[in-house]
């Protein structure tokens, strides 16, 4: 696993964007696995700038997203389809017909069947990842069992607590989500994790411990053949990580 320590979040976002840009320029028809959350926002802004100002071309790129809340329409301002449009797709020259975010409304089993069919026929060139305070990847929550394919997860209270800042109240936060399984994530050709914010516990388990622990799904990153983690110097100092 490669670890990049950046001086601050802006540099971390730029270095992560460098990795995506190289792939997009070399493989202009590939599929990107994308993520929501605060961590990749800076990278998405930088990729948008490079598209507008430096000719980075997304016109033939496909994408598939990690997850979506159950119960939110794609037009809801806290849905992950809305997030992706607002933070990336509306600002680059990608064909939105080539972007896939699982449905959050309707029949959950039918939505999961469609999600798994998309994943089964998709070769994800690189999967972007954030990490939850409890170490979850996508919405694969800590536990004794990890799932291979896309599935529905009941969200841990810690996840709901972390996400309540985006909603009017904690009671408005969805309690279920559909998510790629760990198998889907691990089958991507490459993984790119950006760690930002108050994630000391997850970062410590990922970078400082040897244990692969289903109670911290992020630790599965260490098993991947081509995984890169980008974090700030401040966070590295907080957990005692030395590059």
Biotite code that builds the C-alpha atoms (Angstrom):
import biotite.structure as struc

atoms = struc.array([
    struc.Atom([0.000, 0.000, 0.000], chain_id="A", res_id=1, res_name="UNK", atom_name="CA", element="C"),
    struc.Atom([1.384, 3.385, -1.028], chain_id="A", res_id=2, res_name="UNK", atom_name="CA", element="C"),
    struc.Atom([0.934, 6.278, 1.388], chain_id="A", res_id=3, res_name="UNK", atom_name="CA", element="C"),
    struc.Atom([1.217, 9.921, 0.316], chain_id="A", res_id=4, res_name="UNK", atom_name="CA", element="C"),
    struc.Atom([1.519, 12.526, 3.061], chain_id="A", res_id=5, res_name="UNK", atom_name="CA", element="C"),
    struc.Atom([0.513, 15.984, 1.829], chain_id="A", res_id=6, res_name="UNK", atom_name="CA", element="C"),
    struc.Atom([1.206, 19.246, 3.618], chain_id="A", res_id=7, res_name="UNK", atom_name="CA", element="C"),
    struc.Atom([-2.497, 20.146, 3.800], chain_id="A", res_id=8, res_name="UNK", atom_name="CA", element="C"),
    struc.Atom([-5.922, 19.242, 2.402], chain_id="A", res_id=9, res_name="UNK", atom_name="CA", element="C"),
    struc.Atom([-5.440, 21.342, -0.747], chain_id="A", res_id=10, res_name="UNK", atom_name="CA", element="C"),
    struc.Atom([-2.259, 19.468, -1.607], chain_id="A", res_id=11, res_name="UNK", atom_name="CA", element="C"),
    struc.Atom([-3.875, 16.125, -0.739], chain_id="A", res_id=12, res_name="UNK", atom_name="CA", element="C"),
    struc.Atom([-6.718, 16.944, -3.125], chain_id="A", res_id=13, res_name="UNK", atom_name="CA", element="C"),
    struc.Atom([-4.261, 17.923, -5.859], chain_id="A", res_id=14, res_name="UNK", atom_name="CA", element="C"),
    struc.Atom([-2.185, 14.777, -5.463], chain_id="A", res_id=15, res_name="UNK", atom_name="CA", element="C"),
    struc.Atom([-5.314, 12.621, -5.579], chain_id="A", res_id=16, res_name="UNK", atom_name="CA", element="C"),
    struc.Atom([-6.441, 14.504, -8.701], chain_id="A", res_id=17, res_name="UNK", atom_name="CA", element="C"),
    struc.Atom([-3.045, 13.772, -10.285], chain_id="A", res_id=18, res_name="UNK", atom_name="CA", element="C"),
    struc.Atom([-3.709, 10.050, -9.928], chain_id="A", res_id=19, res_name="UNK", atom_name="CA", element="C"),
    struc.Atom([-7.164, 10.302, -11.506], chain_id="A", res_id=20, res_name="UNK", atom_name="CA", element="C"),
    struc.Atom([-5.961, 12.608, -14.275], chain_id="A", res_id=21, res_name="UNK", atom_name="CA", element="C"),
    struc.Atom([-3.186, 10.208, -15.306], chain_id="A", res_id=22, res_name="UNK", atom_name="CA", element="C"),
    struc.Atom([-5.686, 7.365, -15.656], chain_id="A", res_id=23, res_name="UNK", atom_name="CA", element="C"),
    struc.Atom([-8.235, 9.481, -17.550], chain_id="A", res_id=24, res_name="UNK", atom_name="CA", element="C"),
    struc.Atom([-5.613, 10.701, -20.028], chain_id="A", res_id=25, res_name="UNK", atom_name="CA", element="C"),
    struc.Atom([-4.136, 7.237, -20.573], chain_id="A", res_id=26, res_name="UNK", atom_name="CA", element="C"),
    struc.Atom([-7.462, 5.351, -20.585], chain_id="A", res_id=27, res_name="UNK", atom_name="CA", element="C"),
    struc.Atom([-10.106, 7.833, -21.777], chain_id="A", res_id=28, res_name="UNK", atom_name="CA", element="C"),
    struc.Atom([-12.899, 5.241, -21.939], chain_id="A", res_id=29, res_name="UNK", atom_name="CA", element="C"),
    struc.Atom([-12.368, 3.614, -18.545], chain_id="A", res_id=30, res_name="UNK", atom_name="CA", element="C"),
    struc.Atom([-14.781, 3.401, -15.608], chain_id="A", res_id=31, res_name="UNK", atom_name="CA", element="C"),
    struc.Atom([-14.098, 5.362, -12.449], chain_id="A", res_id=32, res_name="UNK", atom_name="CA", element="C"),
    struc.Atom([-15.497, 4.211, -9.122], chain_id="A", res_id=33, res_name="UNK", atom_name="CA", element="C"),
    struc.Atom([-16.535, 7.325, -7.237], chain_id="A", res_id=34, res_name="UNK", atom_name="CA", element="C"),
    struc.Atom([-17.371, 8.230, -3.654], chain_id="A", res_id=35, res_name="UNK", atom_name="CA", element="C"),
    struc.Atom([-19.274, 10.926, -1.802], chain_id="A", res_id=36, res_name="UNK", atom_name="CA", element="C"),
    struc.Atom([-18.523, 12.610, 1.502], chain_id="A", res_id=37, res_name="UNK", atom_name="CA", element="C"),
    struc.Atom([-16.342, 15.554, 2.423], chain_id="A", res_id=38, res_name="UNK", atom_name="CA", element="C"),
    struc.Atom([-12.971, 13.919, 1.718], chain_id="A", res_id=39, res_name="UNK", atom_name="CA", element="C"),
    struc.Atom([-13.084, 13.808, -2.119], chain_id="A", res_id=40, res_name="UNK", atom_name="CA", element="C"),
    struc.Atom([-14.739, 17.223, -2.604], chain_id="A", res_id=41, res_name="UNK", atom_name="CA", element="C"),
    struc.Atom([-11.426, 19.038, -3.027], chain_id="A", res_id=42, res_name="UNK", atom_name="CA", element="C"),
    struc.Atom([-10.275, 16.476, -5.576], chain_id="A", res_id=43, res_name="UNK", atom_name="CA", element="C"),
    struc.Atom([-13.531, 16.850, -7.520], chain_id="A", res_id=44, res_name="UNK", atom_name="CA", element="C"),
    struc.Atom([-13.111, 20.637, -7.575], chain_id="A", res_id=45, res_name="UNK", atom_name="CA", element="C"),
    struc.Atom([-9.559, 20.266, -8.864], chain_id="A", res_id=46, res_name="UNK", atom_name="CA", element="C"),
    struc.Atom([-10.608, 17.785, -11.562], chain_id="A", res_id=47, res_name="UNK", atom_name="CA", element="C"),
    struc.Atom([-13.371, 20.185, -12.612], chain_id="A", res_id=48, res_name="UNK", atom_name="CA", element="C"),
    struc.Atom([-10.827, 22.989, -12.903], chain_id="A", res_id=49, res_name="UNK", atom_name="CA", element="C"),
    struc.Atom([-8.493, 20.841, -14.971], chain_id="A", res_id=50, res_name="UNK", atom_name="CA", element="C"),
    struc.Atom([-11.370, 19.900, -17.256], chain_id="A", res_id=51, res_name="UNK", atom_name="CA", element="C"),
    struc.Atom([-12.303, 23.546, -17.853], chain_id="A", res_id=52, res_name="UNK", atom_name="CA", element="C"),
    struc.Atom([-8.823, 25.052, -17.954], chain_id="A", res_id=53, res_name="UNK", atom_name="CA", element="C"),
    struc.Atom([-6.474, 22.266, -19.051], chain_id="A", res_id=54, res_name="UNK", atom_name="CA", element="C"),
    struc.Atom([-8.582, 20.129, -21.365], chain_id="A", res_id=55, res_name="UNK", atom_name="CA", element="C"),
    struc.Atom([-8.924, 17.066, -19.154], chain_id="A", res_id=56, res_name="UNK", atom_name="CA", element="C"),
    struc.Atom([-11.508, 15.132, -21.154], chain_id="A", res_id=57, res_name="UNK", atom_name="CA", element="C"),
    struc.Atom([-14.221, 13.075, -19.458], chain_id="A", res_id=58, res_name="UNK", atom_name="CA", element="C"),
    struc.Atom([-16.455, 12.764, -22.529], chain_id="A", res_id=59, res_name="UNK", atom_name="CA", element="C"),
    struc.Atom([-15.978, 8.992, -22.877], chain_id="A", res_id=60, res_name="UNK", atom_name="CA", element="C"),
    struc.Atom([-15.499, 8.182, -19.196], chain_id="A", res_id=61, res_name="UNK", atom_name="CA", element="C"),
    struc.Atom([-18.008, 6.010, -17.338], chain_id="A", res_id=62, res_name="UNK", atom_name="CA", element="C"),
    struc.Atom([-18.527, 6.027, -13.583], chain_id="A", res_id=63, res_name="UNK", atom_name="CA", element="C"),
    struc.Atom([-20.229, 4.003, -10.870], chain_id="A", res_id=64, res_name="UNK", atom_name="CA", element="C"),
    struc.Atom([-20.772, 5.167, -7.308], chain_id="A", res_id=65, res_name="UNK", atom_name="CA", element="C"),
    struc.Atom([-20.210, 3.305, -4.066], chain_id="A", res_id=66, res_name="UNK", atom_name="CA", element="C"),
    struc.Atom([-23.587, 3.779, -2.451], chain_id="A", res_id=67, res_name="UNK", atom_name="CA", element="C"),
    struc.Atom([-26.856, 5.628, -1.983], chain_id="A", res_id=68, res_name="UNK", atom_name="CA", element="C"),
    struc.Atom([-29.239, 6.301, 0.880], chain_id="A", res_id=69, res_name="UNK", atom_name="CA", element="C"),
    struc.Atom([-32.436, 4.260, 0.925], chain_id="A", res_id=70, res_name="UNK", atom_name="CA", element="C"),
    struc.Atom([-35.468, 6.528, 0.807], chain_id="A", res_id=71, res_name="UNK", atom_name="CA", element="C"),
    struc.Atom([-34.025, 9.577, -0.958], chain_id="A", res_id=72, res_name="UNK", atom_name="CA", element="C"),
    struc.Atom([-34.927, 10.551, -4.511], chain_id="A", res_id=73, res_name="UNK", atom_name="CA", element="C"),
    struc.Atom([-32.008, 11.513, -6.739], chain_id="A", res_id=74, res_name="UNK", atom_name="CA", element="C"),
    struc.Atom([-33.321, 15.090, -6.680], chain_id="A", res_id=75, res_name="UNK", atom_name="CA", element="C"),
    struc.Atom([-33.099, 15.289, -2.869], chain_id="A", res_id=76, res_name="UNK", atom_name="CA", element="C"),
    struc.Atom([-30.246, 17.607, -1.936], chain_id="A", res_id=77, res_name="UNK", atom_name="CA", element="C"),
    struc.Atom([-28.748, 14.973, 0.419], chain_id="A", res_id=78, res_name="UNK", atom_name="CA", element="C"),
    struc.Atom([-28.935, 12.087, -2.046], chain_id="A", res_id=79, res_name="UNK", atom_name="CA", element="C"),
    struc.Atom([-25.658, 10.891, -3.452], chain_id="A", res_id=80, res_name="UNK", atom_name="CA", element="C"),
    struc.Atom([-26.851, 11.355, -7.044], chain_id="A", res_id=81, res_name="UNK", atom_name="CA", element="C"),
    struc.Atom([-27.442, 15.024, -6.209], chain_id="A", res_id=82, res_name="UNK", atom_name="CA", element="C"),
    struc.Atom([-24.034, 15.219, -4.497], chain_id="A", res_id=83, res_name="UNK", atom_name="CA", element="C"),
    struc.Atom([-22.229, 13.843, -7.549], chain_id="A", res_id=84, res_name="UNK", atom_name="CA", element="C"),
    struc.Atom([-24.044, 16.175, -9.947], chain_id="A", res_id=85, res_name="UNK", atom_name="CA", element="C"),
    struc.Atom([-23.401, 19.179, -7.719], chain_id="A", res_id=86, res_name="UNK", atom_name="CA", element="C"),
    struc.Atom([-19.754, 18.456, -6.927], chain_id="A", res_id=87, res_name="UNK", atom_name="CA", element="C"),
    struc.Atom([-18.501, 16.925, -10.165], chain_id="A", res_id=88, res_name="UNK", atom_name="CA", element="C"),
    struc.Atom([-20.773, 15.908, -13.029], chain_id="A", res_id=89, res_name="UNK", atom_name="CA", element="C"),
    struc.Atom([-22.274, 19.380, -13.604], chain_id="A", res_id=90, res_name="UNK", atom_name="CA", element="C"),
    struc.Atom([-18.762, 20.825, -13.922], chain_id="A", res_id=91, res_name="UNK", atom_name="CA", element="C"),
    struc.Atom([-17.051, 18.394, -16.311], chain_id="A", res_id=92, res_name="UNK", atom_name="CA", element="C"),
    struc.Atom([-17.858, 17.177, -19.815], chain_id="A", res_id=93, res_name="UNK", atom_name="CA", element="C"),
    struc.Atom([-19.046, 13.723, -18.763], chain_id="A", res_id=94, res_name="UNK", atom_name="CA", element="C"),
    struc.Atom([-22.193, 12.228, -20.296], chain_id="A", res_id=95, res_name="UNK", atom_name="CA", element="C"),
    struc.Atom([-24.504, 11.707, -17.318], chain_id="A", res_id=96, res_name="UNK", atom_name="CA", element="C"),
    struc.Atom([-25.988, 8.715, -19.133], chain_id="A", res_id=97, res_name="UNK", atom_name="CA", element="C"),
    struc.Atom([-22.601, 7.081, -18.516], chain_id="A", res_id=98, res_name="UNK", atom_name="CA", element="C"),
    struc.Atom([-22.774, 7.704, -14.758], chain_id="A", res_id=99, res_name="UNK", atom_name="CA", element="C"),
    struc.Atom([-24.420, 5.257, -12.385], chain_id="A", res_id=100, res_name="UNK", atom_name="CA", element="C"),
    struc.Atom([-25.626, 5.888, -8.851], chain_id="A", res_id=101, res_name="UNK", atom_name="CA", element="C"),
    struc.Atom([-27.856, 3.199, -7.397], chain_id="A", res_id=102, res_name="UNK", atom_name="CA", element="C"),
    struc.Atom([-31.514, 4.078, -6.908], chain_id="A", res_id=103, res_name="UNK", atom_name="CA", element="C"),
    struc.Atom([-32.547, 5.018, -3.381], chain_id="A", res_id=104, res_name="UNK", atom_name="CA", element="C"),
    struc.Atom([-36.300, 4.773, -3.845], chain_id="A", res_id=105, res_name="UNK", atom_name="CA", element="C"),
    struc.Atom([-38.636, 2.046, -5.042], chain_id="A", res_id=106, res_name="UNK", atom_name="CA", element="C"),
    struc.Atom([-38.210, -1.676, -4.488], chain_id="A", res_id=107, res_name="UNK", atom_name="CA", element="C"),
    struc.Atom([-34.912, -2.173, -2.630], chain_id="A", res_id=108, res_name="UNK", atom_name="CA", element="C"),
    struc.Atom([-34.415, -5.740, -3.888], chain_id="A", res_id=109, res_name="UNK", atom_name="CA", element="C"),
    struc.Atom([-35.017, -4.673, -7.494], chain_id="A", res_id=110, res_name="UNK", atom_name="CA", element="C"),
    struc.Atom([-32.602, -1.775, -7.043], chain_id="A", res_id=111, res_name="UNK", atom_name="CA", element="C"),
    struc.Atom([-29.960, -4.112, -5.628], chain_id="A", res_id=112, res_name="UNK", atom_name="CA", element="C"),
    struc.Atom([-30.455, -6.560, -8.497], chain_id="A", res_id=113, res_name="UNK", atom_name="CA", element="C"),
    struc.Atom([-29.818, -3.735, -10.959], chain_id="A", res_id=114, res_name="UNK", atom_name="CA", element="C"),
    struc.Atom([-26.827, -2.480, -8.925], chain_id="A", res_id=115, res_name="UNK", atom_name="CA", element="C"),
    struc.Atom([-25.246, -5.948, -8.880], chain_id="A", res_id=116, res_name="UNK", atom_name="CA", element="C"),
    struc.Atom([-25.860, -6.420, -12.600], chain_id="A", res_id=117, res_name="UNK", atom_name="CA", element="C"),
    struc.Atom([-24.083, -3.131, -13.304], chain_id="A", res_id=118, res_name="UNK", atom_name="CA", element="C"),
    struc.Atom([-21.163, -4.114, -11.093], chain_id="A", res_id=119, res_name="UNK", atom_name="CA", element="C"),
    struc.Atom([-20.907, -7.610, -12.586], chain_id="A", res_id=120, res_name="UNK", atom_name="CA", element="C"),
    struc.Atom([-20.341, -6.175, -16.057], chain_id="A", res_id=121, res_name="UNK", atom_name="CA", element="C"),
    struc.Atom([-18.148, -3.260, -14.977], chain_id="A", res_id=122, res_name="UNK", atom_name="CA", element="C"),
    struc.Atom([-14.363, -3.256, -14.710], chain_id="A", res_id=123, res_name="UNK", atom_name="CA", element="C"),
    struc.Atom([-13.607, -0.422, -12.305], chain_id="A", res_id=124, res_name="UNK", atom_name="CA", element="C"),
    struc.Atom([-10.219, 1.061, -13.181], chain_id="A", res_id=125, res_name="UNK", atom_name="CA", element="C"),
    struc.Atom([-9.855, 2.892, -9.862], chain_id="A", res_id=126, res_name="UNK", atom_name="CA", element="C"),
    struc.Atom([-12.181, 3.140, -6.886], chain_id="A", res_id=127, res_name="UNK", atom_name="CA", element="C"),
    struc.Atom([-12.144, 6.391, -4.922], chain_id="A", res_id=128, res_name="UNK", atom_name="CA", element="C"),
    struc.Atom([-12.763, 5.928, -1.207], chain_id="A", res_id=129, res_name="UNK", atom_name="CA", element="C"),
    struc.Atom([-13.281, 8.043, 1.848], chain_id="A", res_id=130, res_name="UNK", atom_name="CA", element="C"),
    struc.Atom([-13.458, 6.489, 5.287], chain_id="A", res_id=131, res_name="UNK", atom_name="CA", element="C"),
    struc.Atom([-15.950, 6.873, 8.113], chain_id="A", res_id=132, res_name="UNK", atom_name="CA", element="C"),
    struc.Atom([-14.878, 7.677, 11.669], chain_id="A", res_id=133, res_name="UNK", atom_name="CA", element="C"),
    struc.Atom([-15.590, 4.017, 12.500], chain_id="A", res_id=134, res_name="UNK", atom_name="CA", element="C"),
    struc.Atom([-13.588, 2.802, 9.511], chain_id="A", res_id=135, res_name="UNK", atom_name="CA", element="C"),
    struc.Atom([-16.480, 2.000, 7.191], chain_id="A", res_id=136, res_name="UNK", atom_name="CA", element="C"),
    struc.Atom([-15.928, 1.920, 3.431], chain_id="A", res_id=137, res_name="UNK", atom_name="CA", element="C"),
    struc.Atom([-18.920, 2.910, 1.370], chain_id="A", res_id=138, res_name="UNK", atom_name="CA", element="C"),
    struc.Atom([-21.632, 1.850, 3.797], chain_id="A", res_id=139, res_name="UNK", atom_name="CA", element="C"),
    struc.Atom([-19.919, -1.414, 4.724], chain_id="A", res_id=140, res_name="UNK", atom_name="CA", element="C"),
    struc.Atom([-20.284, -0.964, 8.467], chain_id="A", res_id=141, res_name="UNK", atom_name="CA", element="C"),
    struc.Atom([-18.016, -2.556, 11.082], chain_id="A", res_id=142, res_name="UNK", atom_name="CA", element="C"),
    struc.Atom([-19.088, -6.041, 12.092], chain_id="A", res_id=143, res_name="UNK", atom_name="CA", element="C"),
    struc.Atom([-18.220, -9.719, 12.056], chain_id="A", res_id=144, res_name="UNK", atom_name="CA", element="C"),
    struc.Atom([-19.248, -10.260, 8.421], chain_id="A", res_id=145, res_name="UNK", atom_name="CA", element="C"),
    struc.Atom([-18.336, -8.460, 5.211], chain_id="A", res_id=146, res_name="UNK", atom_name="CA", element="C"),
    struc.Atom([-20.470, -8.868, 2.085], chain_id="A", res_id=147, res_name="UNK", atom_name="CA", element="C"),
    struc.Atom([-19.097, -9.602, -1.364], chain_id="A", res_id=148, res_name="UNK", atom_name="CA", element="C"),
    struc.Atom([-21.728, -7.882, -3.515], chain_id="A", res_id=149, res_name="UNK", atom_name="CA", element="C"),
    struc.Atom([-24.014, -4.886, -3.365], chain_id="A", res_id=150, res_name="UNK", atom_name="CA", element="C"),
    struc.Atom([-26.441, -5.112, -0.466], chain_id="A", res_id=151, res_name="UNK", atom_name="CA", element="C"),
    struc.Atom([-28.553, -3.124, 1.963], chain_id="A", res_id=152, res_name="UNK", atom_name="CA", element="C"),
    struc.Atom([-26.959, -1.998, 5.207], chain_id="A", res_id=153, res_name="UNK", atom_name="CA", element="C"),
    struc.Atom([-28.519, -0.806, 8.441], chain_id="A", res_id=154, res_name="UNK", atom_name="CA", element="C"),
    struc.Atom([-26.452, 2.224, 9.359], chain_id="A", res_id=155, res_name="UNK", atom_name="CA", element="C"),
    struc.Atom([-24.611, 2.312, 12.665], chain_id="A", res_id=156, res_name="UNK", atom_name="CA", element="C"),
    struc.Atom([-25.606, 5.056, 15.063], chain_id="A", res_id=157, res_name="UNK", atom_name="CA", element="C"),
    struc.Atom([-22.069, 6.456, 14.746], chain_id="A", res_id=158, res_name="UNK", atom_name="CA", element="C"),
    struc.Atom([-22.597, 6.845, 10.991], chain_id="A", res_id=159, res_name="UNK", atom_name="CA", element="C"),
    struc.Atom([-25.973, 8.516, 11.497], chain_id="A", res_id=160, res_name="UNK", atom_name="CA", element="C"),
    struc.Atom([-24.428, 10.789, 14.123], chain_id="A", res_id=161, res_name="UNK", atom_name="CA", element="C"),
    struc.Atom([-21.589, 11.757, 11.751], chain_id="A", res_id=162, res_name="UNK", atom_name="CA", element="C"),
    struc.Atom([-24.023, 12.508, 8.914], chain_id="A", res_id=163, res_name="UNK", atom_name="CA", element="C"),
    struc.Atom([-26.653, 14.410, 10.875], chain_id="A", res_id=164, res_name="UNK", atom_name="CA", element="C"),
    struc.Atom([-24.845, 17.696, 10.174], chain_id="A", res_id=165, res_name="UNK", atom_name="CA", element="C"),
    struc.Atom([-26.155, 17.478, 6.601], chain_id="A", res_id=166, res_name="UNK", atom_name="CA", element="C"),
    struc.Atom([-29.795, 17.188, 7.683], chain_id="A", res_id=167, res_name="UNK", atom_name="CA", element="C"),
    struc.Atom([-32.239, 19.303, 9.688], chain_id="A", res_id=168, res_name="UNK", atom_name="CA", element="C"),
    struc.Atom([-32.075, 16.806, 12.551], chain_id="A", res_id=169, res_name="UNK", atom_name="CA", element="C"),
    struc.Atom([-30.720, 13.380, 13.406], chain_id="A", res_id=170, res_name="UNK", atom_name="CA", element="C"),
    struc.Atom([-34.214, 11.961, 12.889], chain_id="A", res_id=171, res_name="UNK", atom_name="CA", element="C"),
    struc.Atom([-34.078, 13.027, 9.233], chain_id="A", res_id=172, res_name="UNK", atom_name="CA", element="C"),
    struc.Atom([-30.938, 10.976, 8.481], chain_id="A", res_id=173, res_name="UNK", atom_name="CA", element="C"),
    struc.Atom([-31.769, 7.792, 6.567], chain_id="A", res_id=174, res_name="UNK", atom_name="CA", element="C"),
    struc.Atom([-31.197, 4.624, 8.572], chain_id="A", res_id=175, res_name="UNK", atom_name="CA", element="C"),
    struc.Atom([-30.512, 2.328, 5.594], chain_id="A", res_id=176, res_name="UNK", atom_name="CA", element="C"),
    struc.Atom([-28.359, 2.480, 2.484], chain_id="A", res_id=177, res_name="UNK", atom_name="CA", element="C"),
    struc.Atom([-27.448, 0.343, -0.505], chain_id="A", res_id=178, res_name="UNK", atom_name="CA", element="C"),
    struc.Atom([-23.721, -0.082, -0.999], chain_id="A", res_id=179, res_name="UNK", atom_name="CA", element="C"),
    struc.Atom([-21.084, -1.942, -2.960], chain_id="A", res_id=180, res_name="UNK", atom_name="CA", element="C"),
    struc.Atom([-19.790, -4.912, -1.020], chain_id="A", res_id=181, res_name="UNK", atom_name="CA", element="C"),
    struc.Atom([-16.185, -5.305, 0.022], chain_id="A", res_id=182, res_name="UNK", atom_name="CA", element="C"),
    struc.Atom([-15.733, -7.786, -2.808], chain_id="A", res_id=183, res_name="UNK", atom_name="CA", element="C"),
    struc.Atom([-16.812, -5.184, -5.360], chain_id="A", res_id=184, res_name="UNK", atom_name="CA", element="C"),
    struc.Atom([-14.394, -2.668, -3.873], chain_id="A", res_id=185, res_name="UNK", atom_name="CA", element="C"),
    struc.Atom([-11.489, -5.097, -3.740], chain_id="A", res_id=186, res_name="UNK", atom_name="CA", element="C"),
    struc.Atom([-12.021, -6.158, -7.371], chain_id="A", res_id=187, res_name="UNK", atom_name="CA", element="C"),
    struc.Atom([-11.292, -2.644, -8.630], chain_id="A", res_id=188, res_name="UNK", atom_name="CA", element="C"),
    struc.Atom([-7.945, -2.492, -10.414], chain_id="A", res_id=189, res_name="UNK", atom_name="CA", element="C"),
    struc.Atom([-6.753, 0.212, -8.032], chain_id="A", res_id=190, res_name="UNK", atom_name="CA", element="C"),
    struc.Atom([-7.958, 1.941, -4.859], chain_id="A", res_id=191, res_name="UNK", atom_name="CA", element="C"),
    struc.Atom([-7.489, 5.576, -3.900], chain_id="A", res_id=192, res_name="UNK", atom_name="CA", element="C"),
    struc.Atom([-8.402, 6.670, -0.375], chain_id="A", res_id=193, res_name="UNK", atom_name="CA", element="C"),
    struc.Atom([-8.405, 10.285, 0.770], chain_id="A", res_id=194, res_name="UNK", atom_name="CA", element="C"),
    struc.Atom([-8.481, 10.710, 4.545], chain_id="A", res_id=195, res_name="UNK", atom_name="CA", element="C"),
    struc.Atom([-9.496, 14.082, 5.917], chain_id="A", res_id=196, res_name="UNK", atom_name="CA", element="C"),
    struc.Atom([-11.164, 15.410, 9.021], chain_id="A", res_id=197, res_name="UNK", atom_name="CA", element="C"),
    struc.Atom([-11.420, 13.782, 12.427], chain_id="A", res_id=198, res_name="UNK", atom_name="CA", element="C"),
    struc.Atom([-10.453, 10.247, 11.394], chain_id="A", res_id=199, res_name="UNK", atom_name="CA", element="C"),
    struc.Atom([-7.582, 9.479, 13.767], chain_id="A", res_id=200, res_name="UNK", atom_name="CA", element="C"),
    struc.Atom([-8.937, 6.129, 14.931], chain_id="A", res_id=201, res_name="UNK", atom_name="CA", element="C"),
    struc.Atom([-9.573, 4.767, 11.440], chain_id="A", res_id=202, res_name="UNK", atom_name="CA", element="C"),
    struc.Atom([-6.250, 6.141, 10.158], chain_id="A", res_id=203, res_name="UNK", atom_name="CA", element="C"),
    struc.Atom([-4.387, 4.526, 13.062], chain_id="A", res_id=204, res_name="UNK", atom_name="CA", element="C"),
    struc.Atom([-5.922, 1.115, 12.416], chain_id="A", res_id=205, res_name="UNK", atom_name="CA", element="C"),
    struc.Atom([-5.219, 1.384, 8.687], chain_id="A", res_id=206, res_name="UNK", atom_name="CA", element="C"),
    struc.Atom([-1.694, 2.783, 8.820], chain_id="A", res_id=207, res_name="UNK", atom_name="CA", element="C"),
    struc.Atom([-0.255, 1.764, 12.185], chain_id="A", res_id=208, res_name="UNK", atom_name="CA", element="C"),
    struc.Atom([-1.699, -1.704, 12.903], chain_id="A", res_id=209, res_name="UNK", atom_name="CA", element="C"),
    struc.Atom([-1.090, -5.012, 11.130], chain_id="A", res_id=210, res_name="UNK", atom_name="CA", element="C"),
    struc.Atom([-4.520, -6.495, 11.779], chain_id="A", res_id=211, res_name="UNK", atom_name="CA", element="C"),
    struc.Atom([-7.081, -6.911, 8.986], chain_id="A", res_id=212, res_name="UNK", atom_name="CA", element="C"),
    struc.Atom([-10.195, -6.277, 11.026], chain_id="A", res_id=213, res_name="UNK", atom_name="CA", element="C"),
    struc.Atom([-13.832, -6.470, 9.815], chain_id="A", res_id=214, res_name="UNK", atom_name="CA", element="C"),
    struc.Atom([-14.630, -4.150, 12.690], chain_id="A", res_id=215, res_name="UNK", atom_name="CA", element="C"),
    struc.Atom([-12.614, -1.559, 10.742], chain_id="A", res_id=216, res_name="UNK", atom_name="CA", element="C"),
    struc.Atom([-13.364, -2.272, 7.057], chain_id="A", res_id=217, res_name="UNK", atom_name="CA", element="C"),
    struc.Atom([-10.762, 0.287, 5.951], chain_id="A", res_id=218, res_name="UNK", atom_name="CA", element="C"),
    struc.Atom([-8.031, -2.171, 6.990], chain_id="A", res_id=219, res_name="UNK", atom_name="CA", element="C"),
    struc.Atom([-8.960, -4.352, 3.993], chain_id="A", res_id=220, res_name="UNK", atom_name="CA", element="C"),
    struc.Atom([-7.155, -1.725, 1.887], chain_id="A", res_id=221, res_name="UNK", atom_name="CA", element="C"),
    struc.Atom([-3.863, -3.316, 2.929], chain_id="A", res_id=222, res_name="UNK", atom_name="CA", element="C"),
    struc.Atom([-4.768, -6.519, 1.092], chain_id="A", res_id=223, res_name="UNK", atom_name="CA", element="C"),
    struc.Atom([-5.173, -4.804, -2.282], chain_id="A", res_id=224, res_name="UNK", atom_name="CA", element="C"),
    struc.Atom([-2.425, -5.085, -4.885], chain_id="A", res_id=225, res_name="UNK", atom_name="CA", element="C"),
    struc.Atom([-2.621, -1.389, -5.920], chain_id="A", res_id=226, res_name="UNK", atom_name="CA", element="C"),
    struc.Atom([-3.874, 0.817, -3.107], chain_id="A", res_id=227, res_name="UNK", atom_name="CA", element="C"),
    struc.Atom([-2.932, 4.430, -2.401], chain_id="A", res_id=228, res_name="UNK", atom_name="CA", element="C"),
    struc.Atom([-3.804, 6.435, 0.699], chain_id="A", res_id=229, res_name="UNK", atom_name="CA", element="C"),
    struc.Atom([-3.495, 10.237, 0.709], chain_id="A", res_id=230, res_name="UNK", atom_name="CA", element="C"),
    struc.Atom([-3.595, 12.065, 4.028], chain_id="A", res_id=231, res_name="UNK", atom_name="CA", element="C"),
    struc.Atom([-2.447, 15.365, 5.482], chain_id="A", res_id=232, res_name="UNK", atom_name="CA", element="C"),
    struc.Atom([0.726, 15.913, 7.468], chain_id="A", res_id=233, res_name="UNK", atom_name="CA", element="C"),
    struc.Atom([-1.415, 17.098, 10.389], chain_id="A", res_id=234, res_name="UNK", atom_name="CA", element="C"),
    struc.Atom([-3.255, 13.776, 10.563], chain_id="A", res_id=235, res_name="UNK", atom_name="CA", element="C"),
    struc.Atom([-0.023, 11.816, 10.094], chain_id="A", res_id=236, res_name="UNK", atom_name="CA", element="C"),
    struc.Atom([1.488, 13.709, 13.026], chain_id="A", res_id=237, res_name="UNK", atom_name="CA", element="C"),
    struc.Atom([-1.588, 13.104, 15.181], chain_id="A", res_id=238, res_name="UNK", atom_name="CA", element="C"),
    struc.Atom([-1.335, 9.320, 14.785], chain_id="A", res_id=239, res_name="UNK", atom_name="CA", element="C"),
    struc.Atom([2.466, 9.188, 14.794], chain_id="A", res_id=240, res_name="UNK", atom_name="CA", element="C"),
    struc.Atom([2.785, 7.975, 11.196], chain_id="A", res_id=241, res_name="UNK", atom_name="CA", element="C"),
    struc.Atom([6.193, 8.434, 9.583], chain_id="A", res_id=242, res_name="UNK", atom_name="CA", element="C"),
    struc.Atom([6.377, 8.201, 5.793], chain_id="A", res_id=243, res_name="UNK", atom_name="CA", element="C"),
])
